[in-house]
């Protein structure tokens, strides 16, 4: 689908774009991430006069707002974006509508007190109890239309099944489904939409009835709170904690919970199916390989999640993205835009179900207010995709349909999703064994990185220097590979080995990747295996690309320093700087010219900008002289042996912001249960104490308790899984934090570092 915003993107300056921004109409309504492309590039935090909000569009800024609950209050999350006229307000008053605080719009410490009291039902082992029902319902609904040949999936499956699961989760009787559907839509329009004056009274009428209905159901459950369901559990907790779990709170949560557990999942699944059916190759891949479904769900949530934006209010004068905001400023933080930010995601506009960083998406929010029901939604979406891919792999979108969305600032999903298929090709007509086909089983949590690989074929193996070979990798089916940027790497999985290698080929050539591998005689065996066993024509697995060594494409000069095989990311950076017409200089050091890869290409393509340093030739690199000769503003990018990088850190200790290092060594990061001591992690914000045994990393233990921690390398090399330390002595094993940062003891990487003592307290 083409976006009309393209016609505006190059035609108006940021001030004009900001003045024209309207989330209810036009480009944003059709495609929020595309509509804010100009903002991510030029004005990541801007004021919208039509909305009266500051709009935040970049990943890092959105995440920072979510993280800082002291500076940014969630109190306006459920505030009406469009104030009602007096007649509509009177209608709400007639029904006694009094929606107050819920988990999504409550400040600390009250929020965490209630979250701790009520989170038991959201633990993975509790959520797993709802999976059989979700599977049964999905199967029964497909039974209704499988032989028909066409269906509106929203009307006849995706709206009703999540609602039934939501009611089951809450403990609400399965009644009045059609009525509840109207109520749910009315609540969305009431809170996040722009109903016309004529529509406001009708919306208020439905919302008022919804409020009364929620109260009646709550009273029914109060008479017998012994059964299953979150609300019944909350009623039991109320007897233990009456000051925390109050009557007014339960009434508000009953109403909000039906919408939160139902509408978001229905919309997210409809968005996912549209994406997958429009990307036929991806659909066919998950049909053939159901193990890809969990990551496909995460990529769908990243590309087109159900929640496009959320709201916060500044509690004091503060800053976001370098922009001053006054106390009381209202913020619209657009996760749909953040999830397409090229500063965080490689190829953010490409739909890639193999993306290993998809789980970094912000569609469930982040921090202390991250969606409690995220894993319930994941489970339902996986069940839907598994059932439909098994029974209707030949399903396709009805051609020519227009996708319509309910105009609002928060929720997004197509109102209808028409699909068709040839019933004569249904797999179950070809074999009576369809019911016995093995079903995939997935844990109730984010997908493991180990499953997120794609197959590549080794097109060629070439000797580049003494002890160094280059591998050219292509897609076995001749498709383009994901694009990459200078400094990016991939994980290569060959045999029983998995290693990281920087991409060093032509970034503009999407048909192939090129990496170089140094044979390390004292390493862990991976490079020796590649040299001895990997040959042209062989199939391997790769993961990525990812970029933790990103080149800033500004105007200041750059000094590129490579030691040995560290030339691989550096050569890609040099190529990019040359293409940009930037000022740069390359220092490439090695023990001998015959052991230094790509020398001929570097001399041919970078000429006078290249300085070669060979220990054997007596021209060793003088780091101090190289840094002294550089411009005071120059950015320094370096990759190479640990001694080289440590020396650079010492030389640049007074201006660390100019130094950018890439490390691929992981000494001390590998968990050896025989040598470890157990400890406990106290989560200050969540009120939990997590036990970390000898055979688990802190990251693994946190995830097992339903705490989502983003991660990438899981080897202490990238910094993605960093958390704040409040108290406790940390055994730092990463290659990211500086000596000063380690000494401060206020941060740690959960994938590899541990507590030195029996306890560490974290700001989680």
C-alpha positions in Angstrom: 0.0 0.0 0.0 1.4 3.4 -0.9 1.2 6.1 1.8 0.1 9.6 0.9 2.6 10.9 3.4 5.3 10.3 0.8 3.9 13.3 -1.1 4.5 15.5 1.9 7.7 14.1 3.3 10.0 16.1 1.0 7.8 19.0 0.5 7.5 20.6 3.9 9.9 21.5 6.7 9.5 19.9 10.2 7.5 22.9 11.6 5.0 22.5 8.8 4.8 18.8 9.3 4.2 19.2 13.0 1.5 21.8 12.5 -0.3 19.4 10.1 0.0 16.3 12.3 -3.4 14.7 13.0 -3.5 11.2 14.4 -7.2 10.7 13.5 -7.0 11.3 9.8 -4.8 10.9 6.7 -1.3 9.3 6.8 -1.0 8.5 10.5 -4.3 6.7 10.5 -3.2 4.6 7.5 0.4 3.9 8.5 1.6 5.5 11.8 5.3 4.4 11.4 5.5 5.8 7.8 3.7 9.0 8.7 6.3 9.8 11.3 9.4 8.9 9.2 10.1 12.7 8.8 9.9 13.0 12.6 12.4 10.2 13.3 14.8 11.8 10.8 14.3 15.5 11.6 12.3 16.3 14.7 12.0 13.2 17.0 10.2 15.2 19.7 7.8 17.8 18.4 4.7 19.6 19.6 1.4 19.0 17.8 -0.9 22.0 18.1 -3.9 20.1 16.8 -3.5 17.5 19.6 -2.0 19.6 22.3 0.6 16.9 22.9 4.4 16.5 22.5 4.9 13.6 20.1 7.9 11.2 20.7 8.9 9.1 17.7 12.4 7.5 18.2 13.1 4.2 19.9 15.6 5.4 22.5 13.4 8.4 23.5 10.2 6.3 23.8 12.0 3.7 25.9 13.5 6.5 28.1 10.0 7.9 28.8 8.6 4.5 29.7 11.6 3.8 31.9 11.4 7.0 34.0 8.2 6.8 36.0 9.3 9.6 38.3 9.5 12.2 35.5 6.7 10.9 33.4 3.4 9.9 35.0 1.0 7.4 33.4 -2.0 9.3 34.9 -3.4 10.4 31.6 -3.2 7.0 29.8 -7.0 6.6 30.1 -7.9 10.2 29.9 -10.3 11.1 27.1 -8.3 12.5 24.2 -11.5 14.3 23.0 -13.4 15.9 25.9 -17.2 15.1 25.9 -19.8 17.7 25.5 -22.1 18.3 28.5 -24.9 16.1 27.2 -22.6 13.1 26.8 -21.0 13.8 30.2 -24.5 13.8 31.7 -25.2 10.5 30.1 -22.2 9.0 31.8 -23.2 10.5 35.1 -26.7 8.9 34.8 -25.0 5.5 34.8 -22.7 6.4 37.7 -19.6 6.0 35.5 -16.6 6.6 37.7 -13.6 5.0 36.0 -10.6 5.6 38.2 -7.1 4.2 38.5 -6.0 0.9 36.9 -2.7 -0.7 36.5 -2.0 1.4 33.3 -2.7 4.9 34.7 -1.5 4.7 38.3 1.6 6.3 39.7 4.1 4.8 42.1 4.1 3.5 44.8 0.4 2.6 44.5 0.9 1.0 41.1 3.6 -1.4 42.2 1.7 -2.3 45.4 -1.3 -3.4 43.4 0.8 -5.0 40.6 2.7 -7.1 43.2 -0.6 -8.1 44.8 -2.3 -9.2 41.6 0.5 -10.5 39.3 0.2 -14.2 40.3 -2.3 -14.9 37.5 0.2 -13.6 34.9 3.1 -15.9 35.7 4.0 -18.2 32.8 2.9 -21.4 34.6 -0.5 -19.8 35.4 -1.0 -18.5 31.8 -0.2 -22.0 30.4 -3.5 -23.2 32.0 -5.4 -21.2 29.4 -3.7 -22.6 26.4 -5.9 -25.8 26.0 -9.0 -23.6 25.9 -7.5 -21.2 23.3 -6.5 -24.2 21.1 -9.9 -25.8 21.4 -11.7 -22.6 20.5 -9.4 -21.9 17.6 -10.0 -25.4 16.2 -13.8 -25.1 16.7 -14.1 -21.8 15.0 -12.0 -23.0 12.0 -14.3 -26.0 11.8 -17.2 -23.6 11.2 -15.8 -22.2 8.0 -13.0 -24.5 6.8 -15.2 -26.0 4.0 -16.8 -22.7 3.0 -13.9 -21.2 1.0 -14.0 -17.6 2.3 -14.5 -15.8 5.6 -14.1 -12.5 7.3 -11.6 -13.6 10.0 -12.2 -10.6 12.2 -16.0 -11.1 12.3 -16.0 -14.9 12.6 -12.9 -15.7 14.6 -10.5 -13.1 15.7 -12.9 -11.0 17.6 -14.8 -13.7 19.4 -12.1 -16.2 20.4 -9.9 -13.6 22.2 -13.0 -12.3 24.0 -13.9 -15.7 25.2 -10.4 -16.3 26.4 -10.4 -12.9 28.1 -13.6 -13.7 29.9 -12.2 -17.1 30.9 -9.0 -15.5 32.1 -10.9 -12.9 34.2 -13.4 -15.5 35.5 -16.4 -13.9 33.8 -19.3 -16.1 32.6 -19.4 -16.5 28.8 -22.5 -14.4 28.1 -23.6 -11.4 26.1 -20.7 -11.7 23.7 -22.3 -9.4 21.0 -23.1 -6.8 23.7 -19.6 -6.9 25.0 -18.2 -6.4 21.6 -20.1 -3.1 21.2 -19.1 -2.1 24.7 -15.4 -2.7 23.9 -15.5 -0.6 20.8 -17.3 2.2 22.6 -14.7 2.2 25.4 -11.9 2.6 22.8 -13.7 5.5 21.0 -14.6 7.1 24.4 -11.0 7.0 25.6 -8.7 7.3 22.5 -11.0 8.4 19.7 -12.6 11.5 18.3 -16.3 11.0 18.3 -18.4 13.7 16.7 -20.8 15.7 18.9 -23.6 13.6 17.4 -21.8 10.3 18.2 -20.7 11.3 21.7 -24.1 10.6 23.4 -24.3 7.1 21.8 -20.8 6.3 22.8 -21.5 7.5 26.4 -24.6 5.4 26.5 -22.7 2.3 25.6 -19.8 3.1 28.0 -22.3 3.7 30.8 -24.0 0.4 30.2 -20.5 -1.3 30.1 -19.7 0.2 33.5 -23.0 -1.0 35.0 -22.5 -4.5 33.4 -19.0 -4.7 34.8 -20.2 -3.8 38.3 -23.0 -6.5 38.1 -20.6 -9.2 37.0 -18.2 -8.2 39.8 -21.0 -8.5 42.4 -21.8 -12.0 41.1 -18.2 -13.1 41.5 -18.0 -11.4 44.9 -20.8 -13.8 46.1 -18.5 -16.7 45.3 -14.9 -15.7 44.6 -13.6 -19.3 45.0 -13.5 -20.1 41.3 -10.7 -19.6 38.7 -10.0 -16.3 37.0 -8.0 -13.2 37.7 -10.9 -11.1 39.1 -11.9 -13.9 41.5 -8.2 -14.1 42.6 -8.3 -10.3 43.0 -11.4 -10.6 45.2 -9.7 -13.1 47.4 -6.6 -10.8 47.6 -8.9 -8.0 48.6 -9.8 -9.8 51.9 -6.1 -10.0 52.6 -5.1 -6.5 51.4 -8.3 -4.3 51.6 -6.3 -1.0 51.5 -4.5 -2.1 48.3 -7.3 -3.9 46.4 -10.2 -1.6 46.9 -13.8 -1.8 45.6 -13.5 1.1 43.2 -10.2 -0.3 41.9 -11.8 -3.7 41.2 -14.7 -2.1 39.3 -12.3 -0.1 37.1 -10.1 -3.1 36.5 -13.0 -5.3 35.5 -14.0 -2.9 32.8 -10.5 -2.1 31.6 -9.4 -5.8 31.9 -12.0 -7.0 29.4 -10.8 -4.4 26.8 -7.1 -5.0 27.5 -7.3 -8.8 27.4 -9.6 -8.9 24.4 -9.3 -6.0 21.9 -5.5 -5.8 21.8 -5.1 -9.5 21.0 -7.8 -9.5 18.4 -6.2 -6.5 16.6 -2.7 -7.8 16.9 -3.7 -11.1 15.4 -5.5 -9.5 12.5 -2.5 -7.2 11.8 -0.2 -10.3 11.9 -2.3 -12.3 9.5 -2.5 -9.4 7.1 1.3 -9.0 7.2 2.0 -12.7 6.7 -0.5 -13.1 3.9 0.9 -10.1 2.1 4.3 -11.6 2.5 3.6 -14.9 0.9 7.1 -16.3 1.3 6.9 -15.7 5.1 3.5 -17.3 5.3 4.7 -20.4 3.4 7.8 -20.6 5.7 5.8 -20.8 8.9 3.4 -23.3 7.2 6.4 -25.5 6.5 8.3 -24.8 9.7 5.9 -24.1 12.7 8.9 -23.5 14.9 9.2 -20.1 13.3 5.8 -19.0 14.6 6.9 -17.5 17.9 9.4 -15.2 16.1 6.9 -14.4 13.4 4.6 -13.2 16.1 7.3 -10.9 17.6 8.1 -9.5 14.1 4.4 -8.9 13.5 4.1 -7.1 16.8 7.1 -5.0 15.8 5.9 -4.2 12.3 2.3 -3.6 13.2 1.3 -4.0 16.8 -2.2 -3.5 18.2 -1.1 -0.5 20.4 0.4 2.2 18.3 0.9 4.9 21.0 0.5 5.5 24.7 0.5 8.6 26.9 2.5 10.2 29.7 2.6 13.5 31.5 5.7 15.3 32.7 5.7 15.7 36.5 8.5 18.3 36.4 10.5 20.4 33.9 12.5 17.9 32.0 14.0 16.9 28.7 13.3 14.2 26.1 15.7 13.8 23.2 17.3 17.1 24.0 14.0 19.0 23.9 12.9 20.9 27.0 9.5 20.1 28.2 7.6 22.0 30.9 6.0 20.4 33.9 2.5 19.2 32.9 3.4 18.6 29.3 1.4 15.8 27.7 3.3 13.2 25.7 2.1 10.9 22.9 4.8 8.2 22.8 4.5 6.4 19.5 5.7 2.8 19.8 4.6 2.1 16.2 7.2 4.7 15.1 9.9 3.5 17.6 9.6 0.0 16.3 10.7 1.2 12.9 13.6 3.3 14.1 16.7 2.5 12.0 18.9 3.6 14.9 17.9 0.5 16.7 16.7 -2.0 14.1 18.6 -3.1 11.0 16.3 -2.8 7.9 13.3 -1.6 10.1 10.9 -1.4 7.2 11.6 -5.0 6.0 9.3 -7.7 7.3 11.7 -10.5 8.4 10.4 -13.4 10.5 14.0 -14.5 11.1 14.9 -11.2 12.7 16.7 -12.0 15.9 16.1 -8.6 17.5 12.3 -8.6 16.9 11.6 -9.1 20.6 13.1 -5.7 21.3 9.9 -4.1 20.1 8.1 -1.7 22.4 4.5 -2.8 21.5 4.0 -4.1 25.1 5.5 -0.9 26.5 8.6 -1.1 28.7 9.6 -0.8 32.4 7.5 -1.0 35.4 4.3 -0.5 33.4 5.0 -3.1 30.7 1.9 -5.0 29.8 1.1 -7.7 32.3 -0.8 -9.7 29.8 1.9 -9.8 27.1 2.5 -13.5 27.4 -1.2 -14.3 27.2 -1.4 -12.3 24.0 1.7 -14.1 22.6 0.2 -17.5 23.4 -3.1 -16.8 21.7 -1.5 -15.3 18.6 0.8 -18.4 18.3 -2.2 -20.7 18.6 -4.2 -18.8 15.9 -1.2 -19.0 13.5 -0.6 -22.7 14.2 -4.2 -23.7 13.6 -4.6 -21.6 10.4 -1.3 -22.7 8.9 -2.0 -26.3 9.6 -5.5 -26.4 8.2 -5.5 -23.5 5.6 -2.0 -23.1 4.3 -3.4 -22.1 0.9 -5.5 -19.3 2.3 -5.0 -15.9 0.7 -6.3 -12.3 1.1 -9.4 -11.4 -0.9 -8.0 -9.2 -3.6 -9.2 -5.6 -3.9 -10.3 -5.2 -0.3 -9.8 -1.9 1.5 -8.6 -2.1 5.1 -10.4 0.2 7.5 -9.3 1.1 11.0 -11.2 2.7 13.9 -9.9 6.3 14.2 -8.1 6.6 17.5 -4.6 7.3 18.9 -4.0 4.0 20.7 -5.5 0.8 19.2 -5.0 -0.3 15.6 -6.4 -3.3 13.8 -8.4 -3.9 10.6 -12.2 -3.9 11.1 -12.4 -6.7 8.6 -10.0 -9.2 7.1 -11.5 -11.1 4.2 -9.7 -14.3 3.1 -10.4 -17.0 0.6 -9.2 -20.5 -0.3 -10.1 -23.6 -2.4 -11.8 -26.1 0.0 -10.9 -28.9 -2.4 -7.2 -28.3 -1.5 -7.8 -28.4 2.3 -5.1 -30.8 3.7 -7.7 -32.6 5.8 -9.5 -33.6 2.6 -6.4 -35.2 1.3 -5.7 -37.2 4.5 -7.8 -38.3 7.4 -4.8 -37.9 9.6 -4.9 -34.1 9.9 -6.0 -34.4 13.5 -3.0 -36.5 14.3 -0.5 -34.1 12.8 2.0 -33.1 15.5 1.3 -29.7 17.1 4.1 -27.3 17.9 4.5 -26.5 21.6 6.0 -23.2 22.6 7.0 -21.8 26.1 4.8 -19.0 27.4 7.4 -16.3 27.0 9.5 -14.6 24.3 11.1 -16.9 21.7 14.6 -18.1 22.4 17.3 -16.7 20.1 18.6 -20.2 19.4 15.6 -20.7 17.1 16.0 -17.5 15.1 18.2 -18.5 12.3 18.0 -18.6 8.5 19.7 -21.0 6.1 22.5 -19.8 3.9 24.6 -21.5 1.3 28.4 -21.1 1.2 29.0 -19.8 -2.3 32.7 -19.7 -2.1 35.7 -20.0 0.3 38.7 -17.9 -0.5 42.1 -17.6 1.2 42.6 -13.9 2.0 45.9 -14.1 4.0 47.9 -16.4 6.2 45.4 -18.2 8.5 42.4 -16.2 7.2 39.7 -17.3 4.8 36.7 -15.4 3.5 33.3 -17.0 3.1 30.7 -15.7 0.7 27.2 -16.6 1.8 24.0 -16.6 -0.3 20.3 -17.5 0.1 19.8 -21.1 -1.2 16.7 -20.0 -3.1 18.4 -17.0 -4.7 16.5 -14.3 -2.7 18.0 -11.1 -1.4 19.4 -11.2 2.1 18.5 -8.5 4.6 20.4 -5.3 4.2 23.1 -4.2 6.6 25.1 -1.2 7.6 28.8 -0.6 8.3 29.8 -2.2 11.5 27.2 -4.9 11.4 27.8 -8.6 12.2 26.1 -11.9 11.8 26.2 -15.1 13.9 27.4 -18.1 11.9 26.3 -21.5 13.1 28.3 -24.3 11.5 28.6 -27.8 13.0 28.3 -27.4 16.8 29.8 -23.9 16.8 28.3 -20.5 16.8 30.5 -17.4 16.3 30.1 -13.7 15.5 31.7 -12.3 12.3 31.6 -8.8 11.0 30.3 -8.2 7.5 33.0 -7.0 5.2 31.6 -7.1 1.7 29.6 -4.7 -0.4 26.7 -3.4 1.7 24.8 -2.4 -1.5 24.9 -6.0 -2.8 21.9 -7.7 -1.2 22.6 -11.0 -3.0 25.5 -12.0 -0.7 27.2 -11.6 2.6 31.0 -11.8 3.0 32.8 -12.6 6.2 36.4 -13.4 7.1 37.5 -16.0 9.6 40.9 -16.1 11.4 42.1 -19.5 12.4 42.6 -19.3 16.1 44.7 -22.2 17.4 44.1 -21.3 21.1 40.4 -20.5 20.7 37.3 -22.6 21.4 37.4 -24.6 18.2 34.9 -22.7 16.0 37.4 -21.1 13.7 39.4 -24.3 13.3 36.2 -26.1 12.4 35.3 -23.5 9.7 38.8 -23.7 8.2 38.8 -27.5 8.1 35.2 -28.4 7.3 33.2 -25.6 5.7 33.3 -25.8 1.9 31.5 -24.2 -1.1 28.0 -25.6 -1.5 27.6 -26.4 2.1 24.5 -25.2 4.0 25.0 -23.3 7.3 22.7 -21.2 9.5 23.1 -17.5 10.2 21.5 -15.1 12.6 21.3 -11.3 12.0 22.5 -8.9 10.9 22.8 -6.8 14.0 24.9 -3.7 14.5 26.3 -2.7 17.9 29.3 -0.9 16.3 27.3 1.6 14.4 29.0 4.3 12.3 27.7 7.9 13.0 27.1 9.4 9.6 27.7 13.0 10.6 30.3 15.5 9.3 33.2 15.1 11.8 36.4 13.3 10.6 36.9 9.6 11.6 40.0 7.6 12.5 39.6 3.9 11.9 41.9 1.6 13.7 42.2 -2.1 13.0 44.4 -4.8 14.5 44.6 -8.1 12.7 41.2 -9.6 11.8 39.6 -6.5 13.3 39.9 -5.0 9.8 36.5 -6.7 8.9 34.2 -4.1 10.3 36.7 -1.3 9.7 36.9 -1.9 5.9 33.1 -1.7 5.7 33.2 1.6 7.6 35.9 2.9 5.3 33.8 2.0 2.2 30.8 3.9 3.7 32.8 7.0 4.7 34.3 7.1 1.2 30.8 6.9 -0.4 29.7 9.8 1.9 32.6 11.9 0.9 33.8 12.1 4.6 37.2 12.8 5.9 38.8 9.6 7.3 42.1 7.8 7.9 42.7 4.0 8.3 45.4 2.6 10.6 45.7 -1.1 10.0 48.2 -3.1 12.1 49.3 -6.7 12.0 52.3 -8.9 12.8 53.2 -9.3 9.1 51.8 -8.2 5.7 51.2 -11.9 4.7 48.9 -12.3 7.7 46.9 -9.1 7.0 43.7 -9.6 4.9 42.4 -7.3 2.3 45.6 -5.2 2.0 45.4 -5.1 -1.8 41.8 -4.0 -1.8 42.5 -1.3 0.8 45.4 0.1 -1.1 43.5 0.0 -4.4 40.3 1.6 -3.1 41.5 3.8 -0.2 45.0 4.8 -1.3 46.5 7.7 0.6 43.9 7.3 3.4 45.5 4.0 4.4 48.4 3.6 6.8 49.7 0.0 7.1 51.7 -1.0 10.2 53.6 -4.3 10.3 55.5 -5.5 13.3 57.7 -7.7 11.0 58.6 -4.7 8.8 59.4 -2.6 11.9 56.5 -0.2 11.3 54.5 -0.8 14.4 51.5 1.3 15.1 52.2 4.2 17.5 48.7 4.6 19.0 49.6 7.7 21.0 51.0 9.4 17.9 48.0 8.4 15.8 45.5 9.9 18.3 47.6 13.0 18.8 47.6 13.6 15.0 43.9 13.3 14.7 41.5 16.3 14.9 40.2 17.0 18.4 36.7 16.4 17.1 37.5 13.1 15.3 35.6 10.0 16.2 37.7 6.9 16.8 36.5 3.5 15.7 38.6 0.5 16.6 38.4 -3.3 16.4 41.2 -5.7 17.3 43.0 -7.6 20.1 42.1 -6.8 23.7 45.5 -5.2 24.3 44.9 -2.7 21.5 41.5 -1.8 22.7 42.6 -1.4 26.3 45.4 0.9 25.3 43.0 3.0 23.3 40.7 3.3 26.3 43.6 4.5 28.4 44.6 7.1 25.8 41.0 8.3 25.4 39.9 8.2 29.1 39.4 12.0 29.1 37.0 11.9 26.1 35.3 8.4 26.1 32.4 9.8 24.0 34.7 9.9 21.0 35.8 6.3 21.2 33.8 3.4 19.7 35.1 -0.2 20.2 34.0 -3.5 18.8 34.9 -6.7 20.8 34.2 -10.3 19.9 36.1 -12.0 22.8 34.0 -13.4 25.6 36.5 -14.7 28.3 34.7 -15.0 31.6 31.2 -14.7 30.1 30.5 -18.5 29.7 28.5 -19.9 32.6 30.2 -22.9 34.3 27.7 -24.2 36.9 30.5 -26.1 38.7 32.2 -22.8 39.6 29.2 -20.6 40.3 27.5 -19.6 43.5 23.7 -19.1 43.7 22.4 -15.7 44.6 19.1 -13.8 44.7 18.0 -10.7 42.8 15.7 -8.3 44.6 13.6 -6.4 42.0 12.9 -3.1 43.7 10.2 -1.9 41.4 8.3 -5.2 41.1 8.5 -6.3 44.7 9.9 -9.7 43.7 12.9 -11.7 44.8 14.2 -14.0 42.0 16.5 -16.9 42.9 19.4 -17.3 40.4 20.8 -20.9 40.7 24.3 -21.9 39.6 23.1 -23.2 36.2 21.2 -20.1 35.2 22.2 -16.6 34.2 20.4 -13.7 35.8 18.8 -13.0 32.4 17.3 -16.5 32.3 16.1 -16.3 35.9 14.4 -13.0 35.3 12.6 -14.2 32.1 11.4 -17.3 33.9 9.5 -15.0 36.3 7.8 -13.1 33.5 10.3 -10.1 33.5 11.0 -9.1 29.9 14.6 -8.1 29.5 15.8 -7.3 26.0 19.0 -9.0 24.9 21.0 -9.7 21.8 24.4 -11.4 22.0 23.9 -13.0 25.5 27.7 -13.1 25.7 28.4 -9.7 27.4 29.4 -8.0 24.2 26.5 -5.7 23.2 25.1 -4.1 26.3 21.4 -4.7 25.3 20.5 -6.5 28.6 21.9 -3.9 30.9 19.9 -3.1 34.1 20.4 -0.6 36.9 21.9 -1.8 40.2 20.5 -0.2 43.4 22.6 -2.2 45.9 25.0 -5.1 45.9 28.5 -6.0 44.7 28.6 -7.1 41.1 31.0 -9.6 39.5 31.3 -7.9 36.1 32.1 -10.3 33.2 31.1 -8.2 30.2 33.1 -6.5 27.6 31.0 -3.3 27.5 31.3 -1.4 30.7 34.4 0.8 31.3 36.5 0.5 34.4 34.9 3.6 35.8 31.4 2.2 35.1 32.3 -1.1 36.8 33.7 0.8 39.8 30.5 2.8 40.2 28.6 -0.5 40.5 25.4 1.0 39.3 24.9 -1.1 36.1 25.3 -4.7 35.2 24.7 -7.0 32.2 22.2 -9.7 33.1 23.4 -12.2 30.4 26.8 -12.9 32.0 27.5 -10.8 35.2 26.5 -12.1 38.7 26.4 -11.0 42.3 29.7 -11.4 44.3 27.7 -12.0 47.4 24.3 -13.5 48.2 22.1 -10.7 46.9 21.9 -7.8 44.4 19.1 -5.3 44.2 18.0 -4.1 40.8 15.8 -1.2 39.5 13.3 -3.6 37.9 
